[in-house]
């Protein structure tokens, strides 16, 4: 931290030309993401679509391709097979099969797997109905909207309505990009990814609040400096903190991505995308939109009460 703080940052983040470029890039990203979601759609996991999850165990290491081919060739082409912790623990995800109830489905899968390895045994079976999955989708979207609304009210009360608009628009920017990338590459979107999206929203607003706090302080201190210069100075003053926070968080999340196992792979990926784009949006989107809406010193100066000067007289 001391090494980073030794640098006297004086980057021009918020000049008119750079603001226009950043906003143009963000508009392209958002429109592209929305089109991708509309055309390709999200590859929803069993948490949302419904289906059956079966955990099986082997006495020795098992090749996933063997179990996968067995299931795909015997009536379960939608089966997703992956390791669960070790190479002896396997997790199988199946879509909705209305012709089989939960018990018969697990027995059928077990019998197929025993053809390749008689030592296999079922450890856990979970079933999620399509109706429950639909309710989870509604609840997930509602949770994101409520979070955005709460952030809007909080920032408006703590700072000023222009800051609130800038903060919320930058927050919308981050989840839309994550959704777009998951739709583009057809990565599985489940409850863990939704949790990562909400975590990104919290991370991004925290970063934005730190920048906004410094902007408000500098508007009061630097009264002879233009609004653009005040915001630029503020972003540079918080840059060392932003670099340290983003870097240390990314280190942990990248380790989770590579060594955390397949079950949290997409969760970690969503966080990696969110941390990087959240740092960008806190600097360029939130501050740029606030400046575009015409924020000035007068909007943040303390309001003098009527008769306050007379009360100070002896």
DRENTI-400853 format. One record per residue (C-alpha): residue in three letters; residue number from 1; x, y, z. Coordinates in steps of 0.1 Angstrom, whole numbers, plus 5000, padded with zeros to 4 digits. Layout:
// residues N
+-------+------+------+------+------+
! sevex ! baro !    X !    Y !    Z !
+-------+------+------+------+------+
!   ALA !  NUM !    X !    Y !    Z !
...
+-------+------+------+------+------+
//
This chain:
// residues 314
+-------+------+------+------+------+
! sevex ! baro !    X !    Y !    Z !
+-------+------+------+------+------+
!   UNK !    1 ! 5000 ! 5000 ! 5000 !
!   UNK !    2 ! 5028 ! 5024 ! 5008 !
!   UNK !    3 ! 5044 ! 5017 ! 4974 !
!   UNK !    4 ! 5012 ! 5026 ! 4956 !
!   UNK !    5 ! 5006 ! 5057 ! 4977 !
!   UNK !    6 ! 5040 ! 5071 ! 4967 !
!   UNK !    7 ! 5028 ! 5078 ! 4932 !
!   UNK !    8 ! 5013 ! 5112 ! 4926 !
!   UNK !    9 ! 4984 ! 5102 ! 4903 !
!   UNK !   10 ! 4973 ! 5129 ! 4879 !
!   UNK !   11 ! 4955 ! 5111 ! 4851 !
!   UNK !   12 ! 4929 ! 5129 ! 4831 !
!   UNK !   13 ! 4899 ! 5105 ! 4835 !
!   UNK !   14 ! 4870 ! 5128 ! 4830 !
!   UNK !   15 ! 4878 ! 5152 ! 4801 !
!   UNK !   16 ! 4849 ! 5158 ! 4778 !
!   UNK !   17 ! 4866 ! 5136 ! 4750 !
!   UNK !   18 ! 4873 ! 5107 ! 4774 !
!   UNK !   19 ! 4838 ! 5109 ! 4789 !
!   UNK !   20 ! 4822 ! 5106 ! 4755 !
!   UNK !   21 ! 4844 ! 5077 ! 4745 !
!   UNK !   22 ! 4836 ! 5059 ! 4778 !
!   UNK !   23 ! 4799 ! 5065 ! 4775 !
!   UNK !   24 ! 4799 ! 5054 ! 4739 !
!   UNK !   25 ! 4818 ! 5022 ! 4748 !
!   UNK !   26 ! 4793 ! 5015 ! 4776 !
!   UNK !   27 ! 4763 ! 5021 ! 4754 !
!   UNK !   28 ! 4777 ! 4996 ! 4728 !
!   UNK !   29 ! 4784 ! 4971 ! 4756 !
!   UNK !   30 ! 4749 ! 4974 ! 4771 !
!   UNK !   31 ! 4731 ! 4972 ! 4737 !
!   UNK !   32 ! 4753 ! 4943 ! 4726 !
!   UNK !   33 ! 4746 ! 4925 ! 4758 !
!   UNK !   34 ! 4708 ! 4930 ! 4756 !
!   UNK !   35 ! 4708 ! 4918 ! 4720 !
!   UNK !   36 ! 4728 ! 4887 ! 4729 !
!   UNK !   37 ! 4704 ! 4879 ! 4758 !
!   UNK !   38 ! 4674 ! 4884 ! 4735 !
!   UNK !   39 ! 4688 ! 4863 ! 4707 !
!   UNK !   40 ! 4707 ! 4835 ! 4725 !
!   UNK !   41 ! 4691 ! 4836 ! 4759 !
!   UNK !   42 ! 4706 ! 4826 ! 4792 !
!   UNK !   43 ! 4716 ! 4790 ! 4797 !
!   UNK !   44 ! 4696 ! 4786 ! 4829 !
!   UNK !   45 ! 4707 ! 4759 ! 4853 !
!   UNK !   46 ! 4685 ! 4734 ! 4871 !
!   UNK !   47 ! 4678 ! 4758 ! 4899 !
!   UNK !   48 ! 4657 ! 4778 ! 4874 !
!   UNK !   49 ! 4645 ! 4753 ! 4848 !
!   UNK !   50 ! 4638 ! 4724 ! 4872 !
!   UNK !   51 ! 4652 ! 4689 ! 4871 !
!   UNK !   52 ! 4671 ! 4664 ! 4892 !
!   UNK !   53 ! 4705 ! 4665 ! 4908 !
!   UNK !   54 ! 4721 ! 4631 ! 4916 !
!   UNK !   55 ! 4754 ! 4628 ! 4935 !
!   UNK !   56 ! 4771 ! 4594 ! 4932 !
!   UNK !   57 ! 4804 ! 4580 ! 4946 !
!   UNK !   58 ! 4829 ! 4555 ! 4933 !
!   UNK !   59 ! 4856 ! 4535 ! 4952 !
!   UNK !   60 ! 4882 ! 4546 ! 4926 !
!   UNK !   61 ! 4888 ! 4575 ! 4902 !
!   UNK !   62 ! 4862 ! 4577 ! 4874 !
!   UNK !   63 ! 4865 ! 4591 ! 4839 !
!   UNK !   64 ! 4836 ! 4616 ! 4833 !
!   UNK !   65 ! 4835 ! 4608 ! 4796 !
!   UNK !   66 ! 4825 ! 4572 ! 4804 !
!   UNK !   67 ! 4796 ! 4581 ! 4826 !
!   UNK !   68 ! 4786 ! 4610 ! 4802 !
!   UNK !   69 ! 4785 ! 4588 ! 4771 !
!   UNK !   70 ! 4766 ! 4561 ! 4789 !
!   UNK !   71 ! 4738 ! 4585 ! 4800 !
!   UNK !   72 ! 4737 ! 4604 ! 4766 !
!   UNK !   73 ! 4733 ! 4571 ! 4747 !
!   UNK !   74 ! 4706 ! 4557 ! 4769 !
!   UNK !   75 ! 4678 ! 4583 ! 4770 !
!   UNK !   76 ! 4695 ! 4612 ! 4789 !
!   UNK !   77 ! 4710 ! 4634 ! 4762 !
!   UNK !   78 ! 4706 ! 4665 ! 4785 !
!   UNK !   79 ! 4727 ! 4649 ! 4813 !
!   UNK !   80 ! 4755 ! 4672 ! 4827 !
!   UNK !   81 ! 4782 ! 4652 ! 4844 !
!   UNK !   82 ! 4810 ! 4668 ! 4865 !
!   UNK !   83 ! 4833 ! 4660 ! 4894 !
!   UNK !   84 ! 4822 ! 4670 ! 4929 !
!   UNK !   85 ! 4853 ! 4676 ! 4949 !
!   UNK !   86 ! 4873 ! 4646 ! 4940 !
!   UNK !   87 ! 4876 ! 4623 ! 4909 !
!   UNK !   88 ! 4856 ! 4597 ! 4929 !
!   UNK !   89 ! 4827 ! 4619 ! 4935 !
!   UNK !   90 ! 4805 ! 4627 ! 4905 !
!   UNK !   91 ! 4775 ! 4651 ! 4902 !
!   UNK !   92 ! 4749 ! 4644 ! 4876 !
!   UNK !   93 ! 4723 ! 4671 ! 4865 !
!   UNK !   94 ! 4693 ! 4660 ! 4845 !
!   UNK !   95 ! 4664 ! 4680 ! 4830 !
!   UNK !   96 ! 4627 ! 4674 ! 4837 !
!   UNK !   97 ! 4617 ! 4638 ! 4828 !
!   UNK !   98 ! 4579 ! 4636 ! 4833 !
!   UNK !   99 ! 4578 ! 4599 ! 4823 !
!   UNK !  100 ! 4598 ! 4590 ! 4854 !
!   UNK !  101 ! 4592 ! 4600 ! 4890 !
!   UNK !  102 ! 4622 ! 4610 ! 4912 !
!   UNK !  103 ! 4628 ! 4575 ! 4927 !
!   UNK !  104 ! 4626 ! 4556 ! 4894 !
!   UNK !  105 ! 4648 ! 4582 ! 4877 !
!   UNK !  106 ! 4676 ! 4578 ! 4902 !
!   UNK !  107 ! 4673 ! 4540 ! 4900 !
!   UNK !  108 ! 4675 ! 4541 ! 4862 !
!   UNK !  109 ! 4706 ! 4563 ! 4863 !
!   UNK !  110 ! 4722 ! 4541 ! 4889 !
!   UNK !  111 ! 4716 ! 4510 ! 4869 !
!   UNK !  112 ! 4731 ! 4526 ! 4838 !
!   UNK !  113 ! 4762 ! 4537 ! 4857 !
!   UNK !  114 ! 4767 ! 4502 ! 4872 !
!   UNK !  115 ! 4772 ! 4488 ! 4837 !
!   UNK !  116 ! 4806 ! 4506 ! 4837 !
!   UNK !  117 ! 4814 ! 4503 ! 4874 !
!   UNK !  118 ! 4796 ! 4482 ! 4899 !
!   UNK !  119 ! 4810 ! 4500 ! 4929 !
!   UNK !  120 ! 4790 ! 4532 ! 4922 !
!   UNK !  121 ! 4765 ! 4542 ! 4949 !
!   UNK !  122 ! 4740 ! 4571 ! 4952 !
!   UNK !  123 ! 4747 ! 4596 ! 4979 !
!   UNK !  124 ! 4722 ! 4623 ! 4973 !
!   UNK !  125 ! 4692 ! 4630 ! 4951 !
!   UNK !  126 ! 4675 ! 4665 ! 4948 !
!   UNK !  127 ! 4646 ! 4674 ! 4927 !
!   UNK !  128 ! 4635 ! 4709 ! 4916 !
!   UNK !  129 ! 4602 ! 4713 ! 4899 !
!   UNK !  130 ! 4597 ! 4737 ! 4869 !
!   UNK !  131 ! 4573 ! 4758 ! 4889 !
!   UNK !  132 ! 4598 ! 4763 ! 4917 !
!   UNK !  133 ! 4624 ! 4772 ! 4890 !
!   UNK !  134 ! 4601 ! 4799 ! 4876 !
!   UNK !  135 ! 4595 ! 4813 ! 4911 !
!   UNK !  136 ! 4633 ! 4815 ! 4916 !
!   UNK !  137 ! 4637 ! 4835 ! 4884 !
!   UNK !  138 ! 4611 ! 4860 ! 4895 !
!   UNK !  139 ! 4626 ! 4862 ! 4930 !
!   UNK !  140 ! 4661 ! 4867 ! 4915 !
!   UNK !  141 ! 4650 ! 4895 ! 4892 !
!   UNK !  142 ! 4630 ! 4911 ! 4919 !
!   UNK !  143 ! 4659 ! 4910 ! 4943 !
!   UNK !  144 ! 4681 ! 4929 ! 4918 !
!   UNK !  145 ! 4654 ! 4955 ! 4912 !
!   UNK !  146 ! 4649 ! 4961 ! 4949 !
!   UNK !  147 ! 4686 ! 4963 ! 4954 !
!   UNK !  148 ! 4689 ! 4990 ! 4927 !
!   UNK !  149 ! 4660 ! 5010 ! 4942 !
!   UNK !  150 ! 4674 ! 5009 ! 4977 !
!   UNK !  151 ! 4708 ! 5021 ! 4964 !
!   UNK !  152 ! 4690 ! 5049 ! 4945 !
!   UNK !  153 ! 4673 ! 5061 ! 4977 !
!   UNK !  154 ! 4704 ! 5057 ! 4998 !
!   UNK !  155 ! 4727 ! 5077 ! 4975 !
!   UNK !  156 ! 4701 ! 5104 ! 4970 !
!   UNK !  157 ! 4697 ! 5109 ! 5007 !
!   UNK !  158 ! 4735 ! 5107 ! 5015 !
!   UNK !  159 ! 4746 ! 5129 ! 4986 !
!   UNK !  160 ! 4724 ! 5144 ! 4959 !
!   UNK !  161 ! 4699 ! 5131 ! 4933 !
!   UNK !  162 ! 4725 ! 5135 ! 4904 !
!   UNK !  163 ! 4749 ! 5112 ! 4923 !
!   UNK !  164 ! 4721 ! 5087 ! 4928 !
!   UNK !  165 ! 4713 ! 5086 ! 4891 !
!   UNK !  166 ! 4749 ! 5082 ! 4882 !
!   UNK !  167 ! 4754 ! 5054 ! 4908 !
!   UNK !  168 ! 4723 ! 5034 ! 4897 !
!   UNK !  169 ! 4731 ! 5037 ! 4860 !
!   UNK !  170 ! 4766 ! 5024 ! 4867 !
!   UNK !  171 ! 4751 ! 4995 ! 4887 !
!   UNK !  172 ! 4728 ! 4986 ! 4859 !
!   UNK !  173 ! 4758 ! 4986 ! 4836 !
!   UNK !  174 ! 4776 ! 4958 ! 4855 !
!   UNK !  175 ! 4750 ! 4931 ! 4858 !
!   UNK !  176 ! 4739 ! 4936 ! 4821 !
!   UNK !  177 ! 4774 ! 4929 ! 4810 !
!   UNK !  178 ! 4777 ! 4898 ! 4831 !
!   UNK !  179 ! 4744 ! 4885 ! 4817 !
!   UNK !  180 ! 4755 ! 4893 ! 4782 !
!   UNK !  181 ! 4788 ! 4873 ! 4786 !
!   UNK !  182 ! 4770 ! 4843 ! 4801 !
!   UNK !  183 ! 4745 ! 4844 ! 4772 !
!   UNK !  184 ! 4772 ! 4848 ! 4745 !
!   UNK !  185 ! 4792 ! 4818 ! 4757 !
!   UNK !  186 ! 4761 ! 4799 ! 4769 !
!   UNK !  187 ! 4776 ! 4794 ! 4804 !
!   UNK !  188 ! 4753 ! 4779 ! 4829 !
!   UNK !  189 ! 4735 ! 4806 ! 4849 !
!   UNK !  190 ! 4723 ! 4792 ! 4883 !
!   UNK !  191 ! 4717 ! 4806 ! 4918 !
!   UNK !  192 ! 4754 ! 4808 ! 4926 !
!   UNK !  193 ! 4759 ! 4832 ! 4896 !
!   UNK !  194 ! 4729 ! 4852 ! 4907 !
!   UNK !  195 ! 4745 ! 4855 ! 4941 !
!   UNK !  196 ! 4777 ! 4867 ! 4924 !
!   UNK !  197 ! 4758 ! 4894 ! 4905 !
!   UNK !  198 ! 4743 ! 4907 ! 4937 !
!   UNK !  199 ! 4778 ! 4907 ! 4953 !
!   UNK !  200 ! 4791 ! 4927 ! 4923 !
!   UNK !  201 ! 4763 ! 4952 ! 4929 !
!   UNK !  202 ! 4774 ! 4957 ! 4965 !
!   UNK !  203 ! 4811 ! 4958 ! 4956 !
!   UNK !  204 ! 4805 ! 4984 ! 4928 !
!   UNK !  205 ! 4783 ! 5007 ! 4949 !
!   UNK !  206 ! 4809 ! 5006 ! 4977 !
!   UNK !  207 ! 4836 ! 5017 ! 4953 !
!   UNK !  208 ! 4814 ! 5044 ! 4939 !
!   UNK !  209 ! 4805 ! 5057 ! 4974 !
!   UNK !  210 ! 4842 ! 5061 ! 4982 !
!   UNK !  211 ! 4847 ! 5082 ! 4951 !
!   UNK !  212 ! 4816 ! 5102 ! 4957 !
!   UNK !  213 ! 4826 ! 5110 ! 4993 !
!   UNK !  214 ! 4859 ! 5124 ! 4981 !
!   UNK !  215 ! 4841 ! 5144 ! 4954 !
!   UNK !  216 ! 4818 ! 5160 ! 4979 !
!   UNK !  217 ! 4847 ! 5169 ! 5002 !
!   UNK !  218 ! 4867 ! 5184 ! 4974 !
!   UNK !  219 ! 4837 ! 5204 ! 4961 !
!   UNK !  220 ! 4836 ! 5222 ! 4995 !
!   UNK !  221 ! 4874 ! 5226 ! 4998 !
!   UNK !  222 ! 4883 ! 5235 ! 4962 !
!   UNK !  223 ! 4859 ! 5263 ! 4955 !
!   UNK !  224 ! 4879 ! 5280 ! 4927 !
!   UNK !  225 ! 4882 ! 5248 ! 4906 !
!   UNK !  226 ! 4858 ! 5237 ! 4879 !
!   UNK !  227 ! 4835 ! 5207 ! 4885 !
!   UNK !  228 ! 4854 ! 5186 ! 4860 !
!   UNK !  229 ! 4887 ! 5193 ! 4877 !
!   UNK !  230 ! 4873 ! 5186 ! 4912 !
!   UNK !  231 ! 4859 ! 5152 ! 4901 !
!   UNK !  232 ! 4892 ! 5144 ! 4882 !
!   UNK !  233 ! 4912 ! 5152 ! 4913 !
!   UNK !  234 ! 4889 ! 5131 ! 4935 !
!   UNK !  235 ! 4892 ! 5101 ! 4913 !
!   UNK !  236 ! 4930 ! 5103 ! 4913 !
!   UNK !  237 ! 4931 ! 5107 ! 4951 !
!   UNK !  238 ! 4911 ! 5075 ! 4956 !
!   UNK !  239 ! 4929 ! 5056 ! 4928 !
!   UNK !  240 ! 4954 ! 5039 ! 4951 !
!   UNK !  241 ! 4926 ! 5026 ! 4973 !
!   UNK !  242 ! 4907 ! 5014 ! 4942 !
!   UNK !  243 ! 4938 ! 4996 ! 4929 !
!   UNK !  244 ! 4945 ! 4979 ! 4962 !
!   UNK !  245 ! 4909 ! 4968 ! 4968 !
!   UNK !  246 ! 4904 ! 4955 ! 4932 !
!   UNK !  247 ! 4938 ! 4937 ! 4931 !
!   UNK !  248 ! 4934 ! 4919 ! 4965 !
!   UNK !  249 ! 4898 ! 4909 ! 4957 !
!   UNK !  250 ! 4908 ! 4896 ! 4923 !
!   UNK !  251 ! 4936 ! 4875 ! 4937 !
!   UNK !  252 ! 4912 ! 4856 ! 4959 !
!   UNK !  253 ! 4885 ! 4852 ! 4932 !
!   UNK !  254 ! 4910 ! 4841 ! 4906 !
!   UNK !  255 ! 4923 ! 4814 ! 4930 !
!   UNK !  256 ! 4887 ! 4803 ! 4935 !
!   UNK !  257 ! 4882 ! 4802 ! 4897 !
!   UNK !  258 ! 4912 ! 4779 ! 4891 !
!   UNK !  259 ! 4912 ! 4758 ! 4923 !
!   UNK !  260 ! 4877 ! 4761 ! 4938 !
!   UNK !  261 ! 4861 ! 4732 ! 4917 !
!   UNK !  262 ! 4835 ! 4732 ! 4890 !
!   UNK !  263 ! 4806 ! 4740 ! 4913 !
!   UNK !  264 ! 4818 ! 4775 ! 4919 !
!   UNK !  265 ! 4836 ! 4780 ! 4886 !
!   UNK !  266 ! 4809 ! 4802 ! 4871 !
!   UNK !  267 ! 4804 ! 4820 ! 4904 !
!   UNK !  268 ! 4840 ! 4830 ! 4905 !
!   UNK !  269 ! 4839 ! 4840 ! 4868 !
!   UNK !  270 ! 4810 ! 4863 ! 4873 !
!   UNK !  271 ! 4829 ! 4879 ! 4902 !
!   UNK !  272 ! 4860 ! 4884 ! 4881 !
!   UNK !  273 ! 4840 ! 4901 ! 4853 !
!   UNK !  274 ! 4821 ! 4922 ! 4879 !
!   UNK !  275 ! 4851 ! 4934 ! 4898 !
!   UNK !  276 ! 4869 ! 4946 ! 4866 !
!   UNK !  277 ! 4838 ! 4962 ! 4850 !
!   UNK !  278 ! 4827 ! 4976 ! 4884 !
!   UNK !  279 ! 4860 ! 4994 ! 4889 !
!   UNK !  280 ! 4857 ! 5009 ! 4854 !
!   UNK !  281 ! 4821 ! 5020 ! 4859 !
!   UNK !  282 ! 4828 ! 5036 ! 4893 !
!   UNK !  283 ! 4854 ! 5058 ! 4876 !
!   UNK !  284 ! 4840 ! 5065 ! 4842 !
!   UNK !  285 ! 4802 ! 5058 ! 4843 !
!   UNK !  286 ! 4790 ! 5070 ! 4877 !
!   UNK !  287 ! 4812 ! 5101 ! 4878 !
!   UNK !  288 ! 4808 ! 5109 ! 4841 !
!   UNK !  289 ! 4770 ! 5108 ! 4843 !
!   UNK !  290 ! 4769 ! 5129 ! 4875 !
!   UNK !  291 ! 4790 ! 5155 ! 4857 !
!   UNK !  292 ! 4768 ! 5153 ! 4826 !
!   UNK !  293 ! 4737 ! 5160 ! 4847 !
!   UNK !  294 ! 4753 ! 5193 ! 4857 !
!   UNK !  295 ! 4765 ! 5188 ! 4893 !
!   UNK !  296 ! 4781 ! 5219 ! 4908 !
!   UNK !  297 ! 4795 ! 5233 ! 4940 !
!   UNK !  298 ! 4762 ! 5250 ! 4948 !
!   UNK !  299 ! 4744 ! 5216 ! 4949 !
!   UNK !  300 ! 4767 ! 5203 ! 4977 !
!   UNK !  301 ! 4773 ! 5234 ! 4998 !
!   UNK !  302 ! 4757 ! 5233 ! 5033 !
!   UNK !  303 ! 4723 ! 5251 ! 5034 !
!   UNK !  304 ! 4725 ! 5282 ! 5057 !
!   UNK !  305 ! 4696 ! 5285 ! 5080 !
!   UNK !  306 ! 4677 ! 5318 ! 5082 !
!   UNK !  307 ! 4691 ! 5339 ! 5109 !
!   UNK !  308 ! 4722 ! 5318 ! 5114 !
!   UNK !  309 ! 4746 ! 5347 ! 5110 !
!   UNK !  310 ! 4726 ! 5368 ! 5136 !
!   UNK !  311 ! 4729 ! 5339 ! 5161 !
!   UNK !  312 ! 4767 ! 5340 ! 5159 !
!   UNK !  313 ! 4768 ! 5377 ! 5168 !
!   UNK !  314 ! 4779 ! 5384 ! 5204 !
+-------+------+------+------+------+
//
